[in-house]
Amino acid sequence: MPQHEVAPQRSADLRLAGVQVPLLSPARIYVCGITPYDVTHLGHAATFVWADTLISVLGQANVDTISCRNVTDIDDVLTVAAGTRGRPFDEFALMQEFLFDRDMKALGVRSPTHAPHARHHVGQVVELAAALLSTGAAYERERHIFFRGAPALAQSGLDRAEALRLSQEYGDHPDDPLRDDPFDVPVWRPSGEQDPAWPSPWGWGRPGWHAECAAMAWSGLGAGIDVLIGGEDLTFPHHAYQTAMVEAASSVRPFARAAMHVGTVYRDGAKMAKSTGNLVLLSDLLQDHPAAAVRLLLLARPWQASWEYTPQGLSDAAEELELLYSAAGRPETSSAAAGEVLDLLLDDLDVPRALATAQREGGAAARLLLDALRLS
């Protein structure tokens, strides 16, 4: 039987946050999604547009992707929000998720390969809790299962005081007397009368936040992924605990080969958040501005940089977009320019340098950038 030679192929050589990540198809990308209890603002959109852009850039480099973006529809803040409106938590979550999906579609963000919901993965959280107990990484106390948080704290590089502040800011209770250590967090906890509840070996209860994401990522993509994407503000405690739980239960390290913690969006000097009342709603922006201009506003900067939103910034993005469109219509000037643009995008998603190159060279280079950033 004749032997057929296969031409060697070079894997896409992606660099993120100083980490070299050679990739083979399909690349596995986990995007930390939404807790569906409120409207989508520009700060939320930044993470999802950058995730969509990474997937698009990898496609330009002939790397297929499997993406997983979760919906955390079991959360105390969601339960409270639904209760104030007199709606069941799951019905209210579905309504908010519909509004989010509508905004993402309008912004040109494609649907992920998998969109796991926490309420459909309670069984996987129970299995995760049992695995953590069996490895000694968790312990049971009065129907709670607590994960030993020392690995997450060590991985964060934070001092104890700052880590405690962040834990409390995100609704944890490090002063809980049931815990061996303030940094131990619930994988499973008993439910009160007003809380949603599911059966488990430890009684009726509900999952902890970090355990939900750990279980959804693991069941959707496996115990090791290529890129973990989420907001900078989720680095600790959420991603640190999600990572530590999967690694402790699976013995696979690292859980994520690289991470994109997208910079925070500010307005009037404060982090864009409902609590500060400084939201810029995505639905409002898209009524008056093209989706491509909003996308370029989010992308025309280093992905890890925090930045301040101003209306002038959006006007500047619209002008940059017009220049890029004009450049795309110019005759070809360099056959290598399109490859240079792609190399810049694969080098830490360097959109500012890719944009400058595309505007200077025009032609195929500008058209490739329009496609890669999904601006056309």
C-alpha positions, -999 to 999 in steps of 0.1 A, spaced: 0 0 0 15 33 -10 25 57 18 11 92 15 32 120 28 15 147 49 28 182 46 39 195 80 18 223 93 28 249 119 4 254 148 -9 289 154 15 306 178 -6 328 200 8 350 228 -13 363 256 -2 383 286 34 372 280 25 335 277 33 317 245 4 294 237 9 272 205 -25 260 195 -39 230 176 -75 229 164 -98 230 182 -88 256 208 -108 254 240 -120 288 253 -140 294 285 -157 328 288 -170 337 322 -206 347 314 -234 365 331 -255 363 362 -288 372 345 -304 397 369 -299 431 353 -293 449 320 -261 447 299 -237 477 301 -206 486 283 -184 471 310 -200 437 305 -198 440 268 -160 446 268 -153 410 280 -176 394 254 -164 415 225 -127 406 233 -136 369 236 -155 371 202 -124 388 187 -100 362 200 -121 335 184 -123 354 151 -85 360 151 -79 323 156 -102 316 128 -81 338 105 -51 317 116 -71 285 106 -76 274 142 -111 261 150 -125 269 185 -148 253 210 -162 281 232 -181 278 264 -198 308 280 -218 301 312 -250 315 326 -249 316 364 -286 313 370 -283 301 406 -271 330 427 -284 348 457 -283 382 441 -305 368 413 -329 352 438 -332 386 456 -337 405 423 -364 380 412 -381 382 446 -384 420 445 -402 417 412 -425 388 423 -411 364 398 -396 328 402 -358 330 399 -356 308 369 -383 326 349 -368 360 358 -333 347 347 -346 336 313 -361 370 307 -329 387 315 -309 362 294 -331 370 265 -323 407 268 -286 399 271 -287 377 240 -305 404 221 -278 430 229 -250 406 220 -266 398 187 -269 435 179 -233 440 188 -222 412 164 -210 388 192 -216 353 180 -232 326 202 -207 303 220 -205 266 211 -218 258 245 -239 279 269 -242 259 301 -267 270 328 -259 265 364 -294 251 372 -288 223 346 -254 215 362 -263 210 398 -255 173 395 -220 181 382 -214 204 412 -225 175 435 -200 153 417 -173 180 420 -180 183 458 -176 145 462 -144 146 443 -130 174 464 -139 155 495 -122 124 483 -90 142 477 -90 160 510 -94 194 493 -128 200 509 -145 191 542 -181 187 553 -195 208 582 -232 210 591 -244 201 556 -219 226 540 -191 214 518 -162 239 521 -132 240 497 -99 246 513 -89 279 499 -51 280 506 -42 270 469 -64 298 455 -49 324 478 -14 313 470 -21 314 433 -35 349 435 -3 364 448 -23 388 470 -16 395 507 -43 383 531 -57 417 539 -64 425 502 -77 390 495 -101 393 524 -113 427 512 -120 413 477 -138 382 492 -161 403 512 -167 427 483 -180 397 462 -204 386 489 -184 359 506 -184 355 544 -149 348 556 -159 353 592 -182 323 591 -174 303 622 -181 270 604 -149 274 583 -115 262 592 -100 292 575 -114 325 563 -104 316 527 -124 284 526 -154 288 504 -186 268 499 -189 243 472 -223 233 485 -245 249 511 -280 242 526 -309 263 513 -333 284 533 -370 286 527 -367 313 501 -337 298 483 -338 274 453 -328 239 464 -318 206 450 -312 172 467 -276 161 475 -259 136 498 -257 164 523 -293 174 522 -313 199 501 -292 229 491 -276 248 463 -241 253 448 -215 279 456 -207 304 429 -171 294 422 -181 257 421 -207 264 395 -182 278 371 -157 250 378 -183 223 371 -196 240 340 -162 246 325 -150 211 333 -181 194 319 -181 215 288 -144 216 279 -126 191 301 -102 196 330 -77 216 309 -85 245 286 -64 268 264 -78 303 274 -99 315 303 -115 349 297 -133 372 321 -132 406 336 -102 418 355 -124 422 385 -130 385 385 -94 375 388 -98 370 426 -117 355 441 -137 339 413 -112 327 387 -86 318 414 -111 295 431 -126 281 399 -91 272 388 -80 257 422 -111 236 424 -107 220 390 -70 214 396 -76 199 430 -103 175 418 -87 165 385 -49 167 392 -46 184 358 -24 215 359 -27 242 347 -64 244 343 -59 273 318 -28 276 297 -34 314 294 -59 339 308 -74 371 295 -85 393 323 -101 422 304 -96 457 318 -123 475 337 -144 502 321 -148 534 342 -171 564 339 -168 596 359 -138 582 377 -156 551 391 -160 515 379 -190 512 357 -215 494 380 -252 495 390 -242 504 426 -225 536 414 -253 546 390 -229 554 362 -240 527 337 -238 532 299 -263 507 286 -254 488 255 -290 490 242 -289 528 245 -256 531 226 -267 509 198 -298 530 192 -276 559 181 -243 544 169 -233 516 146 -223 483 163 -189 484 145 -181 518 161 -190 505 196 -169 474 190 -139 495 179 -143 517 209 -139 486 231 -110 471 210 -88 500 201 -67 496 232 -47 469 250 -72 443 262 -59 443 297 -60 481 301 -86 498 322 -101 529 307 -126 557 311 -156 559 288 -165 593 273 -188 602 244 -158 617 227 -141 583 228 -170 569 208 -168 597 183 -131 590 179 -138 553 173 -163 562 146 -137 583 128 -111 556 131 -136 532 116 -142 554 86 -105 557 80 -102 519 81 -131 515 56 -113 540 33 -80 521 36 -97 488 27 -108 503 -6 -73 514 -17 -53 494 -42 -29 468 -28 4 482 -16 22 452 0 15 415 -3 30 409 31 10 436 50 -20 413 56 3 387 72 19 414 93 -16 424 106 -24 389 115 9 384 133 2 415 153 -32 402 163 -17 369 173 8 388 194 -13 396 225 -42 408 203 -23 440 196 -52 459 179 -37 494 181 -6 484 161 -27 463 137 -50 492 132 -21 516 124 -6 491 100 -39 484 82 -46 521 78 -11 528 65 -9 498 41 -46 496 31 -60 470 7 -59 434 19 -43 444 52 -73 466 61 -98 441 49 -83 413 70 -85 436 101 -121 444 94 -129 407 91 -108 397 122 -124 424 144 -158 417 128 -163 454 118 -175 448 83 
